[in-house]
Amino acid sequence: MRLLRRVSTVSSLEDGAFTVVLPVLAQKSAGNMGVAAVFIAVTAPWALASLPLGYLADHLSRTWLAKAAVLGRLGFATLLASLPLWGSGASWLFPVVAFGLGTCGVASEIARQSLVPQLVANPDDLISANVEIAKVSQLYGAFVGPLLAGALLTWNLSLTTTVLAVLATLTLLFTLRLPSVPALRDEPMRPRTMVKDSLGGFRYIWRTRTLLALAASSCLVSVIWFVWETSFTAYVLADDGLGASDLAYSLLLLAGAAGGFVGARLVQRMLRVLSLRTALTLSLVGWTVWFGVPAVTTNWFAVAGSLLVGGGGGLLWNTISISVRQLVTSVEILGRTTAAYRVITRTGRVLGAALAGVLMAHVPWQHILAGCAGAIALTAVGLHFLYREGAAHDTPRAAAKDDEDAERQPTKERG
């Protein structure tokens, strides 16, 4: 588990740097539509590649899948580092790299999340293990990585892309040291069984009421989030928006990282005393502040403060969904269930980024951002009052027990 934490550290540092570099380069090359294209490309693999990758995670060694994913990331980082060779007409390169990195990221995340229960002997330690990984992801993926990328972009573009390739190499070297774990299924892999088994993840989510509620809520939240995320990124970088420099943009991202880092220290305490419904509603209240403040003010300190609140709310939502999914899913089907869950939720990101591309061409910035804040506030109200009563008072551990009991009942009696 300690080595997996180190892998998460270096890969998160790499992710954080790419989070700044790709939108910035796309905006300079193709304007607002370039930003939208990058966001669509980096999220589309969750809809297109999750199911086959989830199938592989249950039929191959999960460490092998993680190693293959980081090898692919190194290849796309090297392609980006060759940017000077492509000349001035390389605007197509950024969505291609974003899609490639997104696909490798899907494989890496499914492999790592499925690997954690195999490395953690005591199920009661799952939440603390996920929180530790979340802390690393927040610190390096949303703080150190963006700051490093912003500083490098201010200095030299070629140096920036070269450093990203070096970080990808380090991620590969650390990942190669992960202990090999056996594949959990030994039957041959065939296209027909891949389709059938991949659909098993959707069937499990449909039968498990806590997962179904979380998946549906997360899909809606993801649509709203990525309308806001795509529009806000373009707004911050555009001359008719905040007109931020590369470094200033990366510094804004650090505020969200700081919120997530603080939230990681509070999330375990909150989940011990709050029901799922209350914790998720509080998370979305934070998101409402996050989305709404930039719609009403251009004050940099106020905007940074909203990102601070949003970082904590986002980490709370993410930790709940990951931990509950691991607690209520048997380890043998966890890869396919994770993939199916991510298809549902991350398809929302693709739709949100595409919708933002349409809205940015016709609607003022502040109206888009305010609309997202209103939509997320309505989602919080709906979640609080419409969340099914049977699961409304569950903690993550109680939710797991409740769903295990439901699985033992005849199909007609399941909620």
NUVONU-349697 format. One record per residue (C-alpha): residue number from 1; x, y, z. Coordinates in Angstrom, 1 decimal, padded with zeros to 4 digits. Example, Ala and Ser with C-alpha at 12.3 -4.5 7.8 and 13.67 -1.06 7.14 Angstrom:
# NUVONU-349697
+-----+--------+--------+--------+
|   n |      X |      Y |      Z |
+-----+--------+--------+--------+
|   1 |  012.3 | -004.5 |  007.8 |
|   2 |  013.7 | -001.1 |  007.1 |
+-----+--------+--------+--------+
# end
This chain:
# NUVONU-349697
+-----+--------+--------+--------+
|   n |      X |      Y |      Z |
+-----+--------+--------+--------+
|   1 |  000.0 |  000.0 |  000.0 |
|   2 |  002.9 |  002.3 |  000.7 |
|   3 |  004.3 |  001.8 | -002.8 |
|   4 |  000.8 |  002.4 | -004.3 |
|   5 |  000.8 |  005.7 | -002.4 |
|   6 |  004.2 |  006.6 | -004.0 |
|   7 |  002.8 |  005.7 | -007.5 |
|   8 | -000.2 |  008.0 | -006.8 |
|   9 |  002.2 |  010.8 | -005.8 |
|  10 |  004.2 |  010.9 | -009.0 |
|  11 |  001.2 |  010.2 | -011.3 |
|  12 | -000.8 |  012.9 | -009.6 |
|  13 |  002.1 |  015.4 | -010.0 |
|  14 |  002.1 |  014.5 | -013.7 |
|  15 | -001.7 |  014.8 | -013.9 |
|  16 | -001.7 |  018.2 | -012.2 |
|  17 |  000.8 |  019.6 | -014.7 |
|  18 | -001.1 |  018.3 | -017.7 |
|  19 | -004.3 |  019.9 | -016.2 |
|  20 | -002.7 |  023.3 | -016.7 |
|  21 | -000.6 |  022.7 | -019.8 |
|  22 | -003.2 |  021.2 | -022.2 |
|  23 | -006.0 |  023.9 | -021.8 |
|  24 | -003.4 |  026.7 | -021.9 |
|  25 | -001.8 |  025.5 | -025.1 |
|  26 | -005.2 |  024.8 | -026.7 |
|  27 | -006.5 |  028.2 | -025.9 |
|  28 | -003.4 |  029.9 | -027.4 |
|  29 | -003.7 |  027.8 | -030.5 |
|  30 | -007.5 |  027.7 | -031.1 |
|  31 | -009.2 |  029.9 | -028.6 |
|  32 | -012.3 |  028.9 | -026.6 |
|  33 | -013.2 |  026.1 | -028.9 |
|  34 | -009.7 |  024.7 | -028.4 |
|  35 | -010.4 |  024.5 | -024.6 |
|  36 | -013.7 |  022.8 | -025.2 |
|  37 | -012.1 |  020.3 | -027.5 |
|  38 | -009.5 |  019.4 | -024.9 |
|  39 | -012.1 |  018.9 | -022.2 |
|  40 | -014.2 |  016.7 | -024.5 |
|  41 | -011.2 |  014.7 | -025.6 |
|  42 | -009.9 |  014.1 | -022.1 |
|  43 | -013.3 |  012.9 | -020.7 |
|  44 | -014.6 |  011.0 | -023.8 |
|  45 | -012.5 |  007.8 | -023.0 |
|  46 | -014.6 |  007.2 | -019.9 |
|  47 | -017.6 |  006.6 | -022.1 |
|  48 | -015.7 |  004.8 | -024.9 |
|  49 | -013.1 |  002.7 | -023.1 |
|  50 | -014.3 |  002.0 | -019.5 |
|  51 | -016.2 | -001.2 | -020.1 |
|  52 | -013.4 | -003.1 | -022.0 |
|  53 | -010.8 | -001.8 | -019.5 |
|  54 | -013.0 | -002.9 | -016.5 |
|  55 | -013.3 | -006.3 | -018.1 |
|  56 | -009.5 | -006.5 | -018.4 |
|  57 | -009.1 | -005.4 | -014.7 |
|  58 | -011.1 | -008.4 | -013.6 |
|  59 | -009.4 | -010.9 | -016.0 |
|  60 | -005.7 | -009.7 | -015.9 |
|  61 | -003.4 | -008.8 | -013.1 |
|  62 | -004.3 | -005.3 | -012.1 |
|  63 | -000.7 | -004.3 | -011.6 |
|  64 | -000.1 | -005.4 | -015.2 |
|  65 | -002.9 | -003.1 | -016.4 |
|  66 | -001.5 | -000.2 | -014.4 |
|  67 |  001.9 | -000.7 | -015.9 |
|  68 |  000.5 | -000.8 | -019.4 |
|  69 | -001.4 |  002.4 | -018.8 |
|  70 |  001.6 |  004.4 | -017.6 |
|  71 |  003.7 |  003.1 | -020.5 |
|  72 |  001.0 |  004.6 | -022.8 |
|  73 |  001.0 |  007.9 | -020.9 |
|  74 |  004.8 |  008.1 | -021.5 |
|  75 |  004.2 |  007.7 | -025.2 |
|  76 |  001.7 |  010.6 | -025.4 |
|  77 |  003.8 |  012.8 | -023.1 |
|  78 |  006.7 |  012.2 | -025.5 |
|  79 |  004.4 |  013.2 | -028.5 |
|  80 |  003.6 |  016.5 | -026.7 |
|  81 |  007.3 |  017.1 | -026.1 |
|  82 |  007.8 |  016.8 | -029.8 |
|  83 |  005.6 |  019.9 | -030.3 |
|  84 |  008.3 |  022.1 | -031.9 |
|  85 |  008.7 |  019.6 | -034.7 |
|  86 |  005.1 |  020.1 | -035.8 |
|  87 |  005.3 |  023.8 | -036.5 |
|  88 |  002.5 |  026.3 | -036.1 |
|  89 | -000.3 |  024.0 | -037.4 |
|  90 | -000.3 |  021.7 | -034.5 |
|  91 | -003.6 |  022.7 | -032.9 |
|  92 | -004.9 |  019.2 | -033.7 |
|  93 | -002.2 |  017.7 | -031.4 |
|  94 | -003.7 |  018.9 | -028.2 |
|  95 | -007.0 |  017.0 | -028.4 |
|  96 | -005.1 |  013.9 | -029.6 |
|  97 | -002.8 |  014.0 | -026.6 |
|  98 | -005.7 |  014.7 | -024.3 |
|  99 | -007.7 |  011.7 | -025.6 |
| 100 | -004.6 |  009.5 | -025.3 |
| 101 | -003.9 |  010.6 | -021.8 |
| 102 | -007.5 |  010.3 | -020.9 |
| 103 | -007.7 |  006.7 | -022.1 |
| 104 | -004.5 |  005.8 | -020.2 |
| 105 | -005.9 |  007.6 | -017.2 |
| 106 | -009.1 |  005.5 | -017.3 |
| 107 | -007.0 |  002.3 | -017.3 |
| 108 | -004.8 |  003.5 | -014.5 |
| 109 | -007.7 |  004.7 | -012.3 |
| 110 | -009.7 |  001.5 | -012.7 |
| 111 | -006.6 | -000.6 | -012.1 |
| 112 | -005.7 |  001.3 | -008.9 |
| 113 | -009.2 |  001.5 | -007.4 |
| 114 | -009.7 | -002.2 | -008.0 |
| 115 | -006.2 | -002.9 | -006.6 |
| 116 | -006.7 | -001.2 | -003.3 |
| 117 | -009.0 | -003.9 | -001.8 |
| 118 | -006.5 | -006.6 | -002.8 |
| 119 | -003.7 | -004.7 | -000.9 |
| 120 | -005.8 | -003.7 |  002.1 |
| 121 | -006.4 | -006.8 |  004.3 |
| 122 | -009.0 | -005.2 |  006.6 |
| 123 | -012.2 | -003.8 |  004.9 |
| 124 | -012.5 | -001.3 |  007.7 |
| 125 | -009.3 |  000.3 |  006.5 |
| 126 | -010.6 |  001.0 |  003.0 |
| 127 | -011.8 |  004.5 |  003.8 |
| 128 | -008.6 |  005.6 |  005.5 |
| 129 | -006.6 |  004.1 |  002.5 |
| 130 | -008.7 |  006.0 |  000.0 |
| 131 | -008.3 |  009.2 |  002.1 |
| 132 | -004.6 |  008.8 |  002.1 |
| 133 | -004.5 |  008.4 | -001.7 |
| 134 | -006.9 |  011.4 | -001.9 |
| 135 | -004.5 |  013.5 |  000.1 |
| 136 | -001.7 |  012.7 | -002.2 |
| 137 | -003.8 |  013.4 | -005.3 |
| 138 | -004.9 |  016.8 | -003.9 |
| 139 | -001.4 |  017.8 | -002.8 |
| 140 |  000.5 |  016.8 | -005.9 |
| 141 | -002.2 |  016.7 | -008.5 |
| 142 | -004.0 |  019.9 | -007.7 |
| 143 | -001.3 |  021.9 | -005.9 |
| 144 |  002.3 |  021.1 | -006.7 |
| 145 |  001.7 |  019.9 | -010.3 |
| 146 | -000.3 |  023.0 | -011.5 |
| 147 |  002.1 |  025.4 | -009.8 |
| 148 |  005.1 |  023.7 | -011.4 |
| 149 |  003.4 |  023.8 | -014.8 |
| 150 |  002.4 |  027.4 | -014.5 |
| 151 |  005.9 |  028.4 | -013.6 |
| 152 |  007.5 |  026.4 | -016.4 |
| 153 |  005.0 |  027.8 | -019.0 |
| 154 |  006.0 |  031.3 | -018.0 |
| 155 |  009.6 |  030.4 | -018.6 |
| 156 |  009.8 |  028.1 | -021.6 |
| 157 |  007.3 |  026.0 | -023.6 |
| 158 |  009.7 |  023.4 | -024.8 |
| 159 |  011.1 |  022.9 | -021.3 |
| 160 |  007.6 |  022.5 | -019.9 |
| 161 |  006.7 |  019.6 | -022.3 |
| 162 |  010.1 |  018.0 | -021.7 |
| 163 |  009.6 |  018.1 | -017.9 |
| 164 |  006.2 |  016.4 | -018.4 |
| 165 |  007.8 |  013.6 | -020.4 |
| 166 |  010.3 |  013.2 | -017.5 |
| 167 |  007.5 |  013.0 | -015.0 |
| 168 |  005.8 |  010.3 | -017.1 |
| 169 |  009.1 |  008.4 | -017.1 |
| 170 |  009.2 |  008.6 | -013.3 |
| 171 |  005.6 |  007.4 | -013.0 |
| 172 |  006.5 |  004.4 | -015.1 |
| 173 |  009.6 |  003.5 | -013.0 |
| 174 |  007.6 |  003.6 | -009.8 |
| 175 |  004.7 |  001.7 | -011.2 |
| 176 |  007.0 | -001.1 | -012.5 |
| 177 |  007.9 | -001.7 | -008.8 |
| 178 |  004.3 | -002.5 | -007.8 |
| 179 |  003.9 | -006.1 | -006.5 |
| 180 |  002.3 | -008.5 | -008.9 |
| 181 | -001.1 | -009.7 | -008.0 |
| 182 | -002.8 | -012.6 | -009.6 |
| 183 | -005.7 | -012.3 | -012.0 |
| 184 | -009.0 | -013.1 | -010.3 |
| 185 | -010.5 | -015.0 | -013.2 |
| 186 | -008.8 | -017.5 | -015.3 |
| 187 | -011.3 | -018.2 | -018.2 |
| 188 | -010.3 | -017.2 | -021.7 |
| 189 | -011.1 | -013.6 | -022.8 |
| 190 | -013.5 | -013.4 | -025.8 |
| 191 | -015.4 | -010.5 | -027.3 |
| 192 | -018.7 | -012.1 | -026.5 |
| 193 | -017.9 | -012.7 | -022.9 |
| 194 | -016.4 | -009.2 | -022.7 |
| 195 | -019.7 | -007.6 | -023.7 |
| 196 | -021.7 | -009.9 | -021.4 |
| 197 | -019.4 | -009.5 | -018.4 |
| 198 | -019.1 | -005.8 | -018.9 |
| 199 | -022.8 | -005.4 | -018.7 |
| 200 | -022.6 | -007.3 | -015.4 |
| 201 | -021.3 | -004.1 | -013.8 |
| 202 | -024.4 | -002.2 | -014.9 |
| 203 | -026.7 | -005.0 | -013.6 |
| 204 | -025.0 | -004.9 | -010.2 |
| 205 | -025.4 | -001.1 | -010.0 |
| 206 | -029.1 | -001.4 | -011.0 |
| 207 | -029.7 | -004.0 | -008.2 |
| 208 | -027.8 | -002.1 | -005.6 |
| 209 | -029.9 |  000.9 | -004.5 |
| 210 | -027.1 |  002.9 | -002.9 |
| 211 | -024.9 |  002.6 | -006.0 |
| 212 | -027.8 |  003.4 | -008.3 |
| 213 | -028.6 |  006.6 | -006.4 |
| 214 | -025.0 |  007.7 | -006.3 |
| 215 | -024.4 |  006.9 | -010.0 |
| 216 | -027.5 |  008.9 | -011.1 |
| 217 | -026.7 |  011.8 | -008.9 |
| 218 | -023.0 |  011.9 | -009.9 |
| 219 | -024.0 |  011.8 | -013.6 |
| 220 | -026.2 |  014.9 | -013.2 |
| 221 | -023.6 |  016.7 | -011.1 |
| 222 | -020.9 |  015.9 | -013.7 |
| 223 | -022.8 |  017.5 | -016.5 |
| 224 | -023.3 |  020.7 | -014.5 |
| 225 | -019.7 |  020.6 | -013.3 |
| 226 | -018.1 |  020.3 | -016.7 |
| 227 | -020.3 |  023.0 | -018.2 |
| 228 | -018.9 |  025.2 | -015.4 |
| 229 | -015.3 |  023.8 | -015.5 |
| 230 | -014.9 |  024.2 | -019.3 |
| 231 | -016.5 |  027.7 | -019.3 |
| 232 | -014.6 |  028.9 | -016.3 |
| 233 | -011.2 |  027.7 | -017.7 |
| 234 | -011.9 |  029.6 | -021.0 |
| 235 | -013.2 |  032.6 | -019.1 |
| 236 | -010.1 |  032.8 | -016.9 |
| 237 | -007.7 |  032.6 | -019.9 |
| 238 | -009.6 |  034.7 | -022.4 |
| 239 | -008.8 |  038.3 | -023.1 |
| 240 | -012.5 |  039.2 | -022.7 |
| 241 | -012.7 |  037.2 | -019.5 |
| 242 | -010.3 |  037.5 | -016.6 |
| 243 | -007.3 |  037.5 | -019.0 |
| 244 | -005.1 |  035.6 | -016.5 |
| 245 | -001.5 |  034.7 | -017.3 |
| 246 | -000.4 |  031.1 | -017.3 |
| 247 |  001.0 |  031.4 | -013.8 |
| 248 | -002.1 |  033.2 | -012.5 |
| 249 | -004.3 |  030.4 | -013.8 |
| 250 | -002.2 |  027.8 | -012.1 |
| 251 | -002.3 |  029.8 | -008.9 |
| 252 | -006.1 |  029.8 | -009.0 |
| 253 | -006.1 |  026.0 | -009.3 |
| 254 | -004.1 |  025.9 | -006.1 |
| 255 | -006.9 |  027.3 | -004.1 |
| 256 | -009.1 |  024.4 | -005.1 |
| 257 | -006.3 |  022.0 | -004.2 |
| 258 | -005.9 |  023.7 | -000.8 |
| 259 | -009.6 |  023.1 | -000.1 |
| 260 | -009.3 |  019.5 | -001.0 |
| 261 | -006.3 |  019.1 |  001.2 |
| 262 | -008.1 |  020.6 |  004.2 |
| 263 | -011.2 |  018.5 |  003.3 |
| 264 | -009.2 |  015.3 |  003.4 |
| 265 | -008.5 |  016.0 |  007.1 |
| 266 | -012.2 |  016.4 |  007.9 |
| 267 | -013.9 |  013.8 |  005.7 |
| 268 | -013.4 |  010.8 |  007.9 |
| 269 | -014.8 |  012.6 |  010.9 |
| 270 | -017.8 |  013.7 |  008.9 |
| 271 | -018.6 |  010.3 |  007.5 |
| 272 | -018.5 |  008.8 |  011.1 |
| 273 | -021.4 |  011.0 |  012.2 |
| 274 | -023.3 |  012.1 |  009.0 |
| 275 | -025.7 |  010.1 |  006.9 |
| 276 | -024.9 |  009.7 |  003.2 |
| 277 | -027.7 |  012.1 |  002.3 |
| 278 | -026.5 |  014.8 |  004.6 |
| 279 | -022.9 |  014.5 |  003.6 |
| 280 | -023.6 |  014.6 | -000.1 |
| 281 | -026.0 |  017.5 |  000.3 |
| 282 | -023.3 |  019.5 |  002.3 |
| 283 | -020.9 |  018.7 | -000.5 |
| 284 | -023.2 |  020.2 | -003.1 |
| 285 | -023.8 |  023.3 | -000.9 |
| 286 | -020.1 |  023.8 | -001.2 |
| 287 | -020.3 |  023.3 | -005.0 |
| 288 | -023.0 |  026.0 | -005.2 |
| 289 | -020.6 |  028.6 | -003.5 |
| 290 | -017.8 |  027.3 | -005.8 |
| 291 | -019.8 |  027.8 | -009.0 |
| 292 | -021.7 |  031.0 | -008.0 |
| 293 | -019.0 |  033.4 | -006.8 |
| 294 | -017.2 |  033.8 | -010.1 |
| 295 | -020.6 |  034.7 | -011.7 |
| 296 | -021.0 |  037.8 | -009.5 |
| 297 | -017.5 |  039.1 | -009.0 |
| 298 | -014.2 |  039.3 | -010.7 |
| 299 | -012.4 |  039.8 | -007.4 |
| 300 | -009.4 |  037.4 | -007.5 |
| 301 | -009.5 |  036.8 | -003.7 |
| 302 | -013.3 |  036.0 | -003.8 |
| 303 | -012.9 |  033.7 | -006.7 |
| 304 | -010.0 |  031.9 | -005.0 |
| 305 | -012.0 |  031.6 | -001.9 |
| 306 | -014.9 |  029.9 | -003.8 |
| 307 | -012.4 |  027.4 | -005.3 |
| 308 | -011.2 |  026.7 | -001.8 |
| 309 | -014.7 |  025.8 | -000.7 |
| 310 | -015.3 |  023.8 | -003.8 |
| 311 | -012.1 |  021.7 | -003.4 |
| 312 | -013.3 |  020.5 |  000.0 |
| 313 | -016.8 |  019.8 | -001.3 |
| 314 | -015.5 |  017.9 | -004.3 |
| 315 | -013.2 |  015.7 | -002.2 |
| 316 | -016.1 |  014.8 |  000.1 |
| 317 | -018.3 |  013.7 | -002.8 |
| 318 | -015.5 |  011.7 | -004.4 |
| 319 | -014.4 |  009.9 | -001.3 |
| 320 | -018.0 |  008.9 | -000.5 |
| 321 | -018.7 |  007.5 | -003.9 |
| 322 | -015.4 |  005.6 | -004.1 |
| 323 | -015.6 |  004.1 | -000.6 |
| 324 | -019.2 |  003.1 | -000.9 |
| 325 | -018.5 |  001.4 | -004.3 |
| 326 | -015.7 | -000.6 | -002.8 |
| 327 | -017.6 | -001.5 |  000.3 |
| 328 | -020.8 | -002.8 | -001.4 |
| 329 | -019.0 | -004.6 | -004.3 |
| 330 | -017.2 | -007.9 | -004.1 |
| 331 | -013.6 | -007.8 | -005.2 |
| 332 | -014.2 | -010.2 | -008.1 |
| 333 | -016.5 | -007.8 | -009.9 |
| 334 | -015.1 | -004.5 | -008.7 |
| 335 | -013.2 | -003.7 | -011.9 |
| 336 | -016.4 | -004.1 | -014.1 |
| 337 | -018.5 | -002.2 | -011.5 |
| 338 | -016.0 |  000.6 | -011.3 |
| 339 | -016.0 |  000.8 | -015.1 |
| 340 | -019.8 |  000.8 | -015.4 |
| 341 | -020.1 |  003.4 | -012.7 |
| 342 | -017.5 |  005.6 | -014.4 |
| 343 | -019.3 |  005.2 | -017.8 |
| 344 | -022.4 |  006.6 | -016.2 |
| 345 | -020.8 |  009.5 | -014.3 |
| 346 | -018.0 |  010.4 | -016.7 |
| 347 | -020.3 |  010.5 | -019.7 |
| 348 | -021.8 |  013.4 | -017.9 |
| 349 | -018.5 |  015.2 | -018.1 |
| 350 | -018.3 |  014.7 | -021.9 |
| 351 | -021.9 |  016.1 | -022.3 |
| 352 | -021.1 |  019.0 | -020.0 |
| 353 | -017.9 |  020.0 | -021.9 |
| 354 | -019.8 |  019.7 | -025.3 |
| 355 | -022.7 |  021.8 | -023.9 |
| 356 | -020.2 |  024.4 | -022.7 |
| 357 | -018.7 |  024.7 | -026.2 |
| 358 | -022.2 |  025.5 | -027.5 |
| 359 | -023.1 |  027.9 | -024.7 |
| 360 | -019.8 |  029.9 | -024.9 |
| 361 | -020.6 |  030.9 | -028.5 |
| 362 | -024.0 |  032.4 | -027.6 |
| 363 | -024.2 |  033.2 | -023.8 |
| 364 | -022.2 |  035.7 | -021.7 |
| 365 | -019.7 |  034.2 | -019.2 |
| 366 | -021.5 |  035.3 | -016.1 |
| 367 | -024.8 |  033.8 | -017.2 |
| 368 | -023.3 |  030.4 | -017.8 |
| 369 | -021.5 |  030.4 | -014.4 |
| 370 | -024.7 |  031.6 | -012.6 |
| 371 | -026.8 |  029.0 | -014.4 |
| 372 | -024.4 |  026.2 | -013.2 |
| 373 | -024.6 |  027.5 | -009.6 |
| 374 | -028.4 |  027.5 | -009.8 |
| 375 | -028.6 |  024.0 | -011.3 |
| 376 | -026.3 |  022.5 | -008.6 |
| 377 | -028.3 |  024.2 | -005.9 |
| 378 | -031.5 |  022.6 | -007.2 |
| 379 | -029.6 |  019.3 | -007.4 |
| 380 | -028.7 |  019.6 | -003.7 |
| 381 | -032.3 |  020.3 | -002.8 |
| 382 | -033.6 |  017.4 | -004.8 |
| 383 | -031.0 |  015.0 | -003.4 |
| 384 | -031.9 |  016.0 |  000.2 |
| 385 | -035.6 |  015.5 | -000.3 |
| 386 | -035.8 |  012.8 | -002.9 |
| 387 | -033.0 |  010.5 | -001.7 |
| 388 | -034.7 |  007.2 | -001.0 |
| 389 | -035.7 |  006.9 |  002.7 |
| 390 | -034.3 |  003.4 |  003.0 |
| 391 | -030.8 |  004.6 |  002.5 |
| 392 | -031.1 |  008.1 |  003.7 |
| 393 | -029.7 |  007.4 |  007.2 |
| 394 | -027.0 |  005.0 |  006.2 |
| 395 | -023.3 |  005.7 |  006.8 |
| 396 | -021.0 |  004.1 |  004.2 |
| 397 | -020.6 |  001.0 |  006.4 |
| 398 | -024.3 |  000.8 |  007.2 |
| 399 | -025.0 |  001.2 |  003.5 |
| 400 | -022.8 | -001.8 |  002.7 |
| 401 | -024.6 | -003.9 |  005.2 |
| 402 | -028.0 | -002.8 |  003.9 |
| 403 | -027.1 | -003.7 |  000.4 |
| 404 | -025.7 | -007.0 |  001.4 |
| 405 | -029.0 | -007.8 |  003.1 |
| 406 | -030.9 | -006.7 |  000.0 |
| 407 | -028.8 | -009.1 | -002.1 |
| 408 | -029.9 | -012.0 |  000.0 |
| 409 | -033.7 | -011.2 | -000.6 |
| 410 | -035.6 | -012.5 | -003.5 |
| 411 | -035.6 | -010.1 | -006.5 |
| 412 | -039.2 | -009.0 | -006.0 |
| 413 | -038.4 | -007.8 | -002.5 |
| 414 | -035.4 | -005.7 | -003.4 |
| 415 | -035.8 | -001.9 | -003.0 |
+-----+--------+--------+--------+
# end
